[in-house]
Structures are given as structure tokens and as C-alpha cells.
Amino acid sequence: MKEIPNNRCCVCGGKIMSEEDLTVCENCNNIYHKICWQEVKEECIYCHNKTQKEEVDNDKSK
């Protein structure tokens, strides 16, 4: 599992350990664990935006 360096979830403060576990606020770029994003009802705790960025997958094998 590839760790995302220096990235902590805005809700729980835990490290984001992989891109698969990452959700990014489309408006302010704050990051969340996917489960934490769901716990806050998919609304950014800072800007109150309710949409997330589509994850960009740079390393998918085809």
C-alpha cells in the first residue's frame, strides 16, 4: 500500500494511507478518508461544499 506523504484527514487527523482511501473536496482541496467523508454526510467541514473531486488514477494497469 502506497502512503500519501504528509496528508492527514480533516475529520479524524489520521494519515491517508492510499489513494483508494482518499476523498478531496472539489472546492477547497481539503482531504478526507472516504469513511470520514461519509460520516460528515459528504459535506466539507471547512467550506461546506457537498461535492468531491473525482480521484485521478495515475497508475492503473490496463
C-alpha positions as CSV (number, residue, x, y, z in Angstrom):
1,M,0.0,0.0,0.0
2,K,1.5,3.4,-1.0
3,E,1.3,6.0,1.7
4,I,0.3,9.6,0.7
5,P,3.1,11.7,2.4
6,N,2.1,14.5,4.8
7,N,-1.6,14.1,4.3
8,R,-4.0,13.9,7.2
9,C,-7.8,13.5,7.2
10,C,-9.6,16.7,8.1
11,V,-12.1,14.8,10.3
12,C,-10.0,12.3,12.3
13,G,-6.5,13.6,11.8
14,G,-5.3,10.1,10.7
15,K,-2.9,9.6,7.9
16,I,-4.3,8.9,4.4
17,M,-2.5,5.7,3.6
18,S,-3.5,5.1,0.0
19,E,-5.2,6.9,-3.0
20,E,-8.1,4.4,-2.7
21,D,-8.9,5.8,0.7
22,L,-8.8,9.4,-0.4
23,T,-11.6,11.9,-0.9
24,V,-10.8,15.5,-1.9
25,C,-13.2,18.5,-1.5
26,E,-13.7,19.9,-5.0
27,N,-14.0,23.5,-3.7
28,C,-11.1,23.8,-1.2
29,N,-9.0,20.7,-1.8
30,N,-9.1,19.5,1.8
31,I,-8.7,15.8,2.1
32,Y,-10.6,13.1,3.9
33,H,-10.7,9.3,4.4
34,K,-13.7,8.1,2.4
35,I,-15.3,6.7,5.5
36,C,-14.8,10.1,7.3
37,W,-16.3,11.9,4.3
38,Q,-19.4,9.7,4.6
39,E,-19.6,10.3,8.3
40,V,-19.8,14.1,7.8
41,K,-22.6,13.5,5.3
42,E,-20.3,14.2,2.3
43,E,-20.0,17.9,3.3
44,C,-16.6,19.6,3.7
45,I,-16.2,20.7,7.4
46,Y,-14.4,23.9,6.3
47,C,-16.2,25.3,3.2
48,H,-19.4,23.3,3.4
49,N,-19.2,22.1,-0.2
50,K,-21.0,18.9,-0.9
51,T,-19.1,17.7,-4.0
52,Q,-15.9,15.8,-4.1
53,K,-13.2,15.7,-6.8
54,E,-13.1,12.6,-8.9
55,E,-10.0,10.7,-7.9
56,V,-7.3,10.8,-10.6
57,D,-5.8,7.4,-11.1
58,N,-2.3,7.8,-12.5
59,D,-1.1,4.2,-12.0
60,K,-3.8,1.8,-13.3
61,S,-2.7,-1.3,-15.2
62,K,-4.8,-2.0,-18.2
